Amino acid sequence: MSYFSNHSSQSRFLAISASSSSPAVLTTAPAEAPAQSQPQRARSTSKHFSTSVEAHAHAHGEGREAEESVVSPTVHPLRNTWVFWFRQQRAPGNKILSYEEGIKRVAAFSSVESFWALHTHLAPPSLLTPTTDYLLFHTGITRPVWEDPLNITGGKWIIRLRKGVADRVWEALLCAVVGDMFAGCRDAPPRESWEDGSDAGDADGEGDTAEDDAFPEICGCTISVRQSEDIISLWNRVDQDVQVRERIRDTLRVVLGIPASTIMEYKSNNDSMQDKSSFRNSAIDRTPLA
């Protein structure tokens, strides 16, 4: 079986974030000292800032407005609220009896800023020990398992990754889910690229219903860190709608930038409940890239 091969270990999201949002280091040039000046006051040696008493005083003068704009950033709300969950395989002798009992809620977020604050403080998949799962689900899903009322009629697309590429792929998938890149998969073709700002969901001239806004087609996504591979999955609500499933698949290919040789699999949650497995006996999708 071929695995999705990453062409670059550098995350494009972290690179963009680092180049556009890194705070400038504050510096203050000392005034020219007279011939017999007193010794200068020691300056801060913090690795995060290089500043001085003069810089602090200046902040209360002409630079006050700029400082206030920095400490009071604009919050960018997401269309939906999402919840991070975590699960680690029970140790031998542990009394946990079910998969669900081992899942722990981490935190919820509803803005771009709160997403990044949480994501950057979580250990990346490459640092997790097998067998560990990260789960991200819509806040309306109270049980991040097959049996939840919003999950039970759906299924998931599955991509198996070779070791060493999960960090970038997982980050890209998270950004696509919370950024509503799959919002138009119910009734319109997927966007051709990240830069396409059109709302595919409104392509027919009609907006989503209130129910659609409350519960999107994408329920969530997971990453399962295993001994020899890492597995990502994207969960959707309706298993029986083949066209919607195919649009989700095509959008997933775009947002992850996966090569044509990537093997994708799909499995309904009903089948998972029957054989008690998320990934075994899944159907391999052999549709070639257009």
C-alpha positions in Angstrom: 0.0 0.0 0.0 1.3 3.4 -0.9 1.2 6.1 1.7 0.7 9.9 1.2 4.2 11.3 0.9 4.9 14.9 2.0 7.1 16.9 -0.3 8.1 19.4 2.4 8.5 19.1 6.2 7.9 22.9 6.5 4.3 23.7 7.4 3.0 26.5 5.1 0.6 27.6 7.8 3.3 28.1 10.4 5.6 29.7 7.9 2.9 32.2 7.0 2.2 32.9 10.7 5.8 33.3 11.5 6.4 35.8 8.6 3.3 37.9 9.1 2.6 38.0 12.8 5.9 37.8 14.6 6.2 40.9 16.9 9.0 43.3 16.0 11.6 43.5 18.7 11.5 46.8 20.5 14.8 48.8 20.5 15.7 52.2 21.7 18.9 53.9 20.5 20.6 55.6 23.4 21.1 59.4 23.1 24.6 60.7 22.5 26.2 60.8 25.9 28.1 64.0 27.1 31.8 63.7 27.9 31.2 63.1 31.6 28.1 61.1 31.7 26.8 58.9 34.5 26.9 55.1 33.9 23.9 54.0 31.9 21.2 52.1 33.6 21.2 48.4 32.8 18.8 47.4 30.1 16.6 44.3 30.0 18.2 41.1 28.7 15.0 39.2 28.1 15.2 36.9 25.1 11.7 38.1 24.0 12.2 41.9 24.3 15.0 44.5 24.2 13.6 47.6 25.8 14.5 50.3 28.3 13.0 52.9 30.6 13.1 55.4 27.8 11.1 53.0 25.6 8.5 52.5 28.3 8.2 56.3 28.7 7.8 56.7 25.0 4.9 54.2 25.0 3.0 56.7 27.1 3.6 59.5 24.6 3.4 59.4 20.8 3.3 55.6 20.7 0.4 55.1 23.1 -2.2 54.7 20.4 -0.1 52.1 18.5 0.4 50.1 21.8 -3.3 50.1 22.6 -4.0 48.7 19.1 -1.5 45.8 19.7 -2.9 44.8 23.1 -6.5 44.9 21.9 -6.5 42.7 18.8 -9.6 42.1 16.8 -11.2 38.7 17.3 -12.2 36.8 14.2 -15.1 34.5 15.0 -15.5 31.1 13.3 -18.9 30.1 11.8 -19.0 27.1 14.2 -17.7 26.2 17.6 -15.4 23.2 17.7 -14.1 21.0 20.5 -10.7 19.3 20.8 -10.6 15.8 22.4 -7.7 13.5 23.3 -7.4 9.7 23.8 -4.5 7.5 24.8 -4.6 3.7 24.7 -5.2 2.3 28.1 -2.3 0.6 29.8 -2.4 -3.1 30.7 -4.4 -3.6 33.8 -6.3 -0.3 33.4 -10.0 -0.7 34.3 -11.3 1.5 31.4 -13.7 -0.8 29.6 -14.6 1.2 26.4 -13.1 3.4 23.8 -15.4 6.2 24.7 -14.4 6.2 28.4 -10.8 6.9 27.5 -11.6 10.1 25.5 -11.0 13.3 27.4 -12.2 16.8 26.4 -9.4 19.3 26.0 -11.1 22.6 25.2 -13.6 24.4 22.9 -12.9 27.4 20.6 -15.0 29.6 18.4 -12.5 32.1 16.9 -9.3 32.1 14.8 -7.3 33.4 17.7 -8.5 30.8 20.2 -7.9 28.0 17.7 -4.3 29.0 17.2 -3.8 29.6 20.9 -4.9 26.0 21.6 -3.3 24.3 18.6 0.1 25.8 19.2 0.1 24.6 22.8 -0.8 21.0 22.0 2.0 18.5 21.2 2.2 17.8 17.5 1.4 14.2 16.3 5.1 13.4 15.9 5.6 13.8 19.6 2.7 11.5 20.6 3.3 7.9 21.7 1.4 5.1 20.0 -1.5 4.5 20.5 -2.9 8.1 20.8 -5.7 9.9 19.1 -6.5 13.6 18.6 -10.2 14.4 17.8 -11.9 17.6 16.7 -15.6 17.6 16.5 -18.4 20.2 16.2 -19.8 21.3 19.5 -23.2 19.8 18.7 -21.6 16.4 18.9 -21.6 15.5 22.6 -20.1 12.0 22.1 -17.1 11.9 19.6 -17.9 8.3 18.6 -19.9 6.5 15.9 -23.0 6.3 18.0 -23.6 10.0 18.5 -26.9 11.1 16.8 -25.1 13.3 14.4 -22.5 10.7 13.5 -24.5 7.5 13.3 -25.8 8.1 9.8 -22.4 9.2 8.4 -19.0 7.9 7.7 -15.4 9.0 7.2 -12.7 9.4 4.5 -9.5 7.8 5.6 -5.9 8.5 4.5 -3.0 6.5 5.9 0.3 8.4 6.3 3.8 7.1 6.4 5.7 8.2 9.5 7.2 11.7 9.5 4.5 13.7 7.6 1.6 13.8 10.0 2.3 17.2 11.6 1.8 19.2 8.4 -1.1 17.1 7.1 -3.0 17.3 10.4 -2.5 21.1 10.6 -3.7 21.5 7.1 -6.8 19.3 7.8 -7.6 21.3 11.0 -7.4 24.6 9.1 -9.7 23.3 6.4 -12.3 22.0 8.8 -12.5 25.1 11.1 -12.1 27.4 8.1 -15.3 25.9 6.4 -13.4 24.7 3.3 -16.0 21.9 3.0 -19.1 24.1 3.5 -20.2 23.9 -0.2 -19.9 20.1 -0.5 -23.6 19.5 0.0 -24.9 21.3 -3.1 -21.9 22.6 -5.1 -18.5 21.6 -6.5 -15.5 22.2 -4.2 -13.3 25.3 -4.5 -10.4 24.9 -6.8 -7.9 26.4 -4.3 -7.5 28.0 -1.0 -7.4 31.4 -2.6 -10.9 31.1 -4.1 -12.9 33.2 -1.7 -16.3 32.5 -3.2 -18.9 30.9 -1.0 -19.5 27.6 -2.8 -22.5 26.9 -0.5 -24.4 29.8 -2.1 -23.6 28.9 -5.7 -27.3 28.3 -6.4 -28.3 31.7 -5.0 -29.8 30.3 -1.9 -28.3 30.4 1.6 -28.0 27.5 3.9 -30.9 26.6 6.2 -30.8 27.3 9.9 -30.3 23.5 10.5 -27.4 23.4 8.1 -25.8 26.4 9.8 -26.1 24.7 13.2 -24.9 21.3 12.0 -22.5 21.3 9.0 -22.0 18.3 6.8 -18.5 17.9 8.3 -18.8 16.5 11.8 -15.1 16.6 12.6 -11.7 15.0 12.0 -9.3 12.7 13.8 -5.7 11.6 13.7 -4.7 8.2 15.1 -1.0 7.8 15.9 0.0 4.2 15.5 3.3 2.3 15.7 4.0 2.0 12.0 1.7 4.6 10.5 -0.5 7.6 11.3 -4.1 7.7 10.1 -6.2 10.8 9.5 -10.0 10.7 9.0 -12.6 13.3 8.0 -16.1 12.5 9.3 -19.3 13.6 7.5 -22.9 13.4 8.5 -24.6 11.6 5.5 -23.1 8.3 4.3 -25.8 7.6 1.7 -25.3 10.7 -0.4 -22.6 9.6 -2.8 -22.3 12.9 -4.6 -21.7 14.7 -1.3 -19.1 12.1 -0.3 -17.3 12.6 -3.6 -17.3 16.4 -3.3 -15.8 16.0 0.2 -13.1 13.6 -1.2 -12.2 16.1 -4.0 -12.0 19.0 -1.6 -9.9 17.0 0.7 -7.4 16.3 -2.1 -7.2 20.0 -2.8 -6.7 21.3 0.7 -4.1 18.6 1.5 -2.4 18.9 -1.9 -2.1 15.1 -2.0 -0.4 13.4 -5.0 -2.3 11.3 -7.5 -0.9 8.1 -6.1 -2.5 8.6 -2.7 -4.9 5.8 -1.7 -8.1 7.1 0.0 -10.6 4.9 1.8 -14.2 5.4 3.0 -16.1 3.6 5.7 -19.6 4.2 7.1 -20.0 4.5 10.8 -22.7 1.8 10.6 -20.1 -0.6 9.2 -17.7 0.4 12.0 -20.3 -0.4 14.6 -20.8 -3.8 13.0 -17.2 -4.9 12.9 -16.1 -2.7 15.9 -13.3 -1.1 13.9 -12.7 2.4 12.5 -10.2 1.4 9.7 -10.5 -2.3 9.0 -12.6 -3.5 6.0 -12.8 0.0 4.5 -13.6 0.6 0.9 -10.7 1.8 -1.2 -11.4 4.7 -3.5 -9.7 4.3 -6.9 -11.1 7.4 -8.6 -8.2 9.1 -10.4 -7.4 12.7 -10.0 -8.9 14.9 -12.7 
